[in-house]
Amino acid sequence: MATRAAAATLTAATSSLLRQALRFHPPTIIWSSNLIQSRPIQRVPPPSCYRRSASLRPHGLRVPCRVPPQRFVRHIASSTNEEAAARAAAATADTGGPTIFDKIIAKEIPSTVVYEDDKVLAFRDINPQAPVHVLVIPKVRDGLTGLDKAEPRHVEILGQLLCAAKVVAEKEGLANGYRVVINNGPEGCQSVYHLHLHVLGGRQMKWPAG
């Protein structure tokens, strides 16, 4: 009789815990075995995002833990900063004043040069978005603040920029592929109004591009 009474008490306690768990979580998150019968109630491999609840540990129940989407938050913050910088740069795009690239060309600001000739300078981006991230710029702006300002007289320098991008990719060992990007205007997140190419590589690129 004592054994039956103990079993009944244990069954009632287990049922109460199960009811509490099912009120907050769907049945698919239960990995408990019936403590009276030998057949399991349900066995599903627990996902890695679930942890064992301290209060339910004796009965093997698990509840989901909340993982803050830190990477997503960082991506939003980074995108917002880039968009704000692009809008600020667009406001002064037509002033004709020197840009940070003019100062890099004049060696007033240090840079890590990857390639240089008499027309083109290529150097590493200080805020890389890939293991390899190199900027390729014309040494003389000549009104070429953005790609939308290109004229027939710019055909030669535009071709030289692309050829320089190919040389940079070869020097950086990007035999498996790379991406060449030109940002144009505020909606294109152009932050410096001195035409420049981004050469990105060293990782698998995604499509569509952001």
PLY file of the C-alpha trace (Angstrom):
ply
format ascii 1.0
element vertex 210
property float x
property float y
property float z
element edge 209
property int vertex1
property int vertex2
end_header
0.00 0.00 0.00
2.82 2.38 0.91
4.47 1.72 -2.44
1.24 2.46 -4.31
0.70 5.64 -2.33
4.25 6.82 -3.09
3.81 6.03 -6.77
0.52 7.92 -6.87
2.13 10.95 -5.18
5.05 10.88 -7.63
2.67 10.57 -10.58
0.63 13.55 -9.37
3.77 15.66 -8.89
5.05 14.75 -12.34
1.69 15.53 -13.95
1.61 18.92 -12.22
5.08 19.80 -13.52
4.16 18.69 -17.03
1.01 20.81 -17.00
3.04 23.85 -15.88
5.60 23.30 -18.62
2.96 22.81 -21.31
1.28 26.08 -20.37
4.40 28.01 -21.45
6.04 25.76 -24.04
4.78 23.53 -26.87
4.93 19.77 -26.42
7.80 19.40 -28.85
10.28 20.72 -26.28
9.69 17.89 -23.79
12.37 15.20 -23.44
11.07 13.64 -20.20
10.57 9.94 -19.67
7.52 8.73 -17.81
8.87 7.89 -14.38
6.27 5.15 -13.77
6.14 3.49 -17.18
9.21 2.30 -19.04
8.07 3.73 -22.41
9.24 7.32 -23.01
6.66 10.05 -23.51
8.56 11.69 -26.35
12.19 11.83 -27.36
13.42 14.62 -29.60
17.10 15.65 -29.74
17.31 18.98 -27.90
18.47 21.95 -30.02
21.60 23.74 -28.86
19.56 26.84 -27.97
17.77 25.00 -25.15
19.09 24.73 -21.62
17.99 22.56 -18.70
15.75 24.35 -16.23
17.00 24.20 -12.64
13.50 23.77 -11.23
12.64 20.97 -13.65
16.05 19.27 -13.73
14.95 16.09 -11.83
12.39 15.40 -14.55
14.62 16.18 -17.51
12.51 19.03 -18.91
14.16 21.80 -20.88
13.09 25.36 -21.59
14.41 27.69 -24.28
17.03 30.24 -23.33
17.03 33.65 -24.93
20.11 34.47 -27.02
20.47 38.20 -27.73
20.97 38.87 -31.45
24.23 40.76 -30.89
25.53 40.26 -34.45
22.27 41.62 -35.91
22.39 44.63 -33.58
26.01 45.33 -34.57
25.06 45.09 -38.26
22.21 47.58 -37.81
24.46 50.00 -35.91
27.19 49.73 -38.53
24.75 50.26 -41.40
23.21 53.26 -39.64
26.64 54.84 -39.12
27.57 54.32 -42.78
24.31 55.85 -43.97
24.76 58.87 -41.68
28.34 59.35 -42.92
27.16 59.12 -46.52
24.49 61.78 -45.97
27.00 64.08 -44.27
29.53 63.59 -47.09
26.90 64.32 -49.75
26.16 67.68 -48.13
29.71 68.89 -48.89
30.34 66.90 -52.08
30.36 69.89 -54.44
32.51 72.25 -52.39
35.68 71.15 -54.20
37.67 71.03 -50.98
40.36 68.41 -50.35
39.25 65.01 -49.13
41.00 62.53 -46.90
42.20 60.79 -50.06
43.95 63.94 -51.23
45.82 63.97 -47.92
46.74 60.29 -48.31
48.04 60.96 -51.83
50.10 63.89 -50.48
51.46 61.59 -47.72
50.01 63.91 -45.08
48.11 60.93 -43.67
49.85 57.54 -43.49
48.44 54.54 -45.31
49.43 50.97 -46.12
50.12 51.10 -49.84
49.44 47.91 -51.82
50.03 49.27 -55.32
51.07 52.59 -56.85
51.90 53.98 -60.26
51.90 57.47 -61.75
48.09 57.55 -62.10
46.68 55.26 -59.40
47.17 54.58 -55.69
45.85 51.49 -53.86
45.94 51.16 -50.08
44.25 49.15 -47.34
40.94 50.33 -45.92
41.24 51.24 -42.23
37.77 49.75 -41.63
37.97 46.48 -43.61
34.80 44.61 -44.49
36.67 41.49 -45.60
40.06 39.87 -44.90
41.29 41.78 -47.96
39.85 45.26 -48.42
41.83 47.65 -50.60
40.82 51.06 -51.95
41.93 52.04 -55.45
41.85 55.76 -56.29
43.01 58.09 -59.05
45.80 60.38 -57.92
44.19 63.33 -59.73
40.49 63.76 -59.08
39.82 65.94 -62.14
36.16 66.44 -61.23
35.66 62.70 -60.77
34.05 62.92 -57.36
31.80 59.98 -58.17
31.02 57.63 -61.01
28.03 59.79 -61.96
30.47 62.59 -62.81
32.35 60.51 -65.39
32.77 62.08 -68.83
34.40 60.86 -72.05
37.69 62.42 -70.96
37.73 60.06 -67.96
37.67 56.86 -70.00
41.41 56.27 -69.69
41.62 56.71 -65.92
38.52 54.54 -65.40
40.21 51.74 -67.31
43.42 52.22 -65.34
41.50 51.91 -62.06
40.05 48.57 -63.13
43.43 47.31 -64.29
44.90 48.36 -60.95
42.12 46.46 -59.15
43.15 43.31 -61.06
46.80 43.83 -60.07
45.80 44.29 -56.42
43.77 41.07 -56.48
46.73 39.16 -57.91
49.12 40.63 -55.33
46.72 39.70 -52.53
46.34 36.10 -53.75
42.63 36.32 -54.56
42.74 33.62 -57.24
39.40 32.15 -56.12
37.53 35.38 -56.67
36.90 38.83 -55.29
34.47 41.72 -55.55
35.00 45.23 -56.95
32.56 47.84 -55.63
31.97 51.49 -56.46
29.68 53.37 -54.09
27.96 56.33 -55.71
25.86 58.97 -53.97
24.19 58.93 -50.56
21.95 55.96 -51.30
25.03 54.09 -52.50
26.70 54.91 -49.14
29.50 56.94 -50.74
31.38 58.52 -47.85
34.31 60.14 -49.69
33.66 62.18 -52.84
36.80 61.17 -54.64
36.03 58.26 -56.95
37.38 55.01 -55.52
37.04 51.27 -56.00
36.74 48.76 -53.18
38.52 45.46 -53.81
37.15 42.89 -51.34
38.18 39.26 -51.01
39.48 36.52 -48.78
36.00 35.22 -47.88
32.89 33.93 -49.64
30.85 36.85 -50.91
27.04 36.78 -50.71
24.37 37.78 -53.20
22.44 39.97 -53.43
24.92 42.51 -52.13
23.67 44.70 -49.30
0 1
1 2
2 3
3 4
4 5
5 6
6 7
7 8
8 9
9 10
10 11
11 12
12 13
13 14
14 15
15 16
16 17
17 18
18 19
19 20
20 21
21 22
22 23
23 24
24 25
25 26
26 27
27 28
28 29
29 30
30 31
31 32
32 33
33 34
34 35
35 36
36 37
37 38
38 39
39 40
40 41
41 42
42 43
43 44
44 45
45 46
46 47
47 48
48 49
49 50
50 51
51 52
52 53
53 54
54 55
55 56
56 57
57 58
58 59
59 60
60 61
61 62
62 63
63 64
64 65
65 66
66 67
67 68
68 69
69 70
70 71
71 72
72 73
73 74
74 75
75 76
76 77
77 78
78 79
79 80
80 81
81 82
82 83
83 84
84 85
85 86
86 87
87 88
88 89
89 90
90 91
91 92
92 93
93 94
94 95
95 96
96 97
97 98
98 99
99 100
100 101
101 102
102 103
103 104
104 105
105 106
106 107
107 108
108 109
109 110
110 111
111 112
112 113
113 114
114 115
115 116
116 117
117 118
118 119
119 120
120 121
121 122
122 123
123 124
124 125
125 126
126 127
127 128
128 129
129 130
130 131
131 132
132 133
133 134
134 135
135 136
136 137
137 138
138 139
139 140
140 141
141 142
142 143
143 144
144 145
145 146
146 147
147 148
148 149
149 150
150 151
151 152
152 153
153 154
154 155
155 156
156 157
157 158
158 159
159 160
160 161
161 162
162 163
163 164
164 165
165 166
166 167
167 168
168 169
169 170
170 171
171 172
172 173
173 174
174 175
175 176
176 177
177 178
178 179
179 180
180 181
181 182
182 183
183 184
184 185
185 186
186 187
187 188
188 189
189 190
190 191
191 192
192 193
193 194
194 195
195 196
196 197
197 198
198 199
199 200
200 201
201 202
202 203
203 204
204 205
205 206
206 207
207 208
208 209
